[in-house]
Amino acid sequence: MSTPGPDLNLDPTASSSEFWESLYQSVPPPPTAPRPNVRLEELIHEFAPAPGRACDLGFGRGGDALWLASTGWQVTALDVAATAVAAVNTAADERDLSDRVRAEQHDLAALPPEGPFDLVYACYLHSPVAFDRDDAIRRVAERIATGGWLIVIDHASVAPWSWRLNDDEPRFPSPDETREAVTPSGHWNTERCERAERLATGPDQQTATVADNPIALRRS
């Protein structure tokens, strides 16, 4: 399991924007265009095939936001790092998707964006920088319209090639723990809440079995 080299100079005591800006500027993007998360594709095809308004929280390299836009969703994509925002807006222009996806620099600890949304989505929103991610997800999810979806995809294991700041084995919350922590008030139907394994491919084409916690809730 890899750890960042000293040249990355990542400081978990820094602010969220400083930490993630340092990471995105230090780690080169993958040589191929970012791809959507396979769990997101599965959940959208099964539960929400009709596009609407989506909010992607902490979009990172932007593969999910760009994919949603390519399938017809109007996407507000939020990330704390200016480098990530610029990269996704550039990719949207190159793919003629700038009318359907708008990336914005936004600290999720601040006020949530205006809704309403038909989908609020958070994928691997884990951070070594201290912030109340459950509260951040829950506050944006309060903007979900009736019939809309909250989809959270968490890590349940660490791939051998994944970076981390130290040798401690991370502890990820269970699907039920996350569901209870991020669900806003109101009536919600649980459509998916489980631990699911899959075969993942790393940057050097190595493979390993990893686990995710996909959670899909619908507002009724």
Number of C-alpha atoms within 10 A of each C-alpha: 11 13 12 16 11 7 7 13 12 18 16 15 11 14 14 22 17 17 20 24 17 18 18 17 14 14 10 8 12 9 7 6 11 18 13 16 14 11 19 21 15 12 17 17 11 9 14 17 13 11 16 16 21 26 31 22 25 23 26 25 21 25 16 24 31 28 20 23 23 17 12 16 22 23 28 22 26 24 24 24 25 18 18 24 23 14 15 25 20 15 18 22 12 10 11 12 19 19 11 19 26 20 26 18 17 20 17 22 15 8 11 17 15 9 17 18 24 26 26 26 25 20 21 17 17 14 13 13 16 12 14 11 17 15 16 18 25 18 19 24 28 19 20 23 17 15 14 23 26 29 27 25 22 22 23 21 16 19 18 14 16 12 13 16 13 10 9 7 10 12 10 16 14 16 22 13 11 19 22 10 15 19 20 20 10 9 11 18 12 12 14 17 20 14 17 13 13 12 9 14 14 12 10 7 8 10 14 15 13 17 18 21 25 24 22 22 22 22 21 12
